[in-house]
Structures are given as structure tokens and as C-alpha cells.
Amino acid sequence: MSASPGDGADPLKVAAGVLPGALEALKSDGRHPVRDSDVKRRMLEVQKGFDESELGFPKFSRFLQQAADDGVIGLEKQEG
């Protein structure tokens, strides 16, 4: 069982912990590469209260970039 923001865990770490699972689920559904909006929808299925703005990110893409900078995920932008 993973920590939830309400139990004193760092909300950013909780969200970063959900992210790889969301990506894996999309990949196992045959979706690779994935759009950031699809990743966010999948994260919301797992962590219903997820809101990147509450973590200090103005956009979901900034949250993803931080996760990539921290080595949580690999991130590659594609045209289109």
C-alpha cells in the first residue's frame, strides 16, 4: 500500500511514486509513446486528488519535467 498525502507523506514523493505505475499501465495497454494528458488521466485514476498546482507546478508538463530531472521517469518530447 502506498502512502497518501493525508498521512503526513510528502505529496510530491507520493505523486512521483504513482507516476511510473501510470506509465507502465499505459505501456501494457499498448500505448507507447503516450501523451502527457493520458498520463495525467491515469494518475487521477490511482490518486484521485492529484493536482500538480498544489505541488507548485503551473502545468502537468512541469511536473513531468521535474520527475525526469529527478530520474523518476525518462522523458522525450516528440513533434506533433
C-alpha positions as CSV (number, residue, x, y, z in Angstrom):
1,M,0.0,0.0,0.0
2,S,1.4,3.4,-0.9
3,A,1.3,6.5,1.3
4,S,-1.3,9.1,0.7
5,P,-0.9,12.8,1.1
6,G,-3.2,12.8,4.2
7,D,-0.9,10.6,6.2
8,G,2.0,13.1,6.5
9,A,3.9,11.8,3.5
10,D,5.5,14.3,1.1
11,P,2.8,14.9,-1.5
12,L,5.4,15.3,-4.3
13,K,7.0,12.0,-3.4
14,V,3.6,10.3,-3.3
15,A,2.8,11.7,-6.8
16,A,6.2,10.8,-8.1
17,G,5.6,7.3,-6.8
18,V,2.3,7.0,-8.7
19,L,3.8,8.2,-12.0
20,P,5.9,5.2,-13.0
21,G,2.9,2.9,-12.4
22,A,0.7,5.1,-14.5
23,L,3.2,4.9,-17.3
24,E,3.6,1.2,-17.1
25,A,-0.2,0.7,-17.2
26,L,-0.4,2.8,-20.3
27,K,2.5,0.9,-21.9
28,S,0.9,-2.5,-21.0
29,D,-2.2,-1.3,-22.7
30,G,-0.1,-0.9,-25.9
31,R,0.2,2.8,-25.6
32,H,3.8,3.9,-26.2
33,P,4.7,6.7,-26.5
34,V,2.0,8.4,-24.5
35,R,0.6,11.9,-24.3
36,D,1.0,13.8,-21.1
37,S,-2.8,14.2,-20.9
38,D,-3.2,10.4,-20.9
39,V,-0.6,10.1,-18.2
40,K,-2.4,12.6,-16.0
41,R,-5.8,10.9,-16.5
42,R,-4.2,7.6,-15.5
43,M,-2.7,9.2,-12.4
44,L,-6.1,10.6,-11.5
45,E,-7.5,7.1,-11.6
46,V,-4.9,6.0,-9.0
47,Q,-4.6,9.2,-6.9
48,K,-8.0,10.9,-7.2
49,G,-6.9,14.2,-5.6
50,F,-3.8,14.7,-7.7
51,D,-3.3,18.3,-8.7
52,E,0.1,19.4,-9.9
53,S,-0.7,23.0,-9.0
54,E,-0.9,22.0,-5.3
55,L,2.6,20.7,-5.7
56,G,3.9,24.0,-7.1
57,F,3.7,23.2,-10.8
58,P,1.7,25.6,-13.1
59,K,1.3,22.8,-15.7
60,F,1.4,19.0,-15.7
61,S,4.3,19.1,-18.1
62,R,6.4,20.9,-15.5
63,F,5.6,18.1,-13.0
64,L,6.8,15.6,-15.7
65,Q,9.9,17.5,-16.3
66,Q,10.8,17.6,-12.6
67,A,10.2,13.9,-12.4
68,A,12.6,13.4,-15.4
69,D,15.1,15.7,-13.8
70,D,14.9,13.6,-10.6
71,G,15.4,10.4,-12.5
72,V,11.9,9.0,-11.8
73,I,11.0,8.7,-15.5
74,G,12.5,9.2,-18.9
75,L,11.0,12.0,-20.8
76,E,11.3,12.7,-24.5
77,K,9.3,15.3,-26.4
78,Q,8.1,14.4,-29.9
79,E,6.8,16.6,-32.6
80,G,3.0,16.5,-33.1
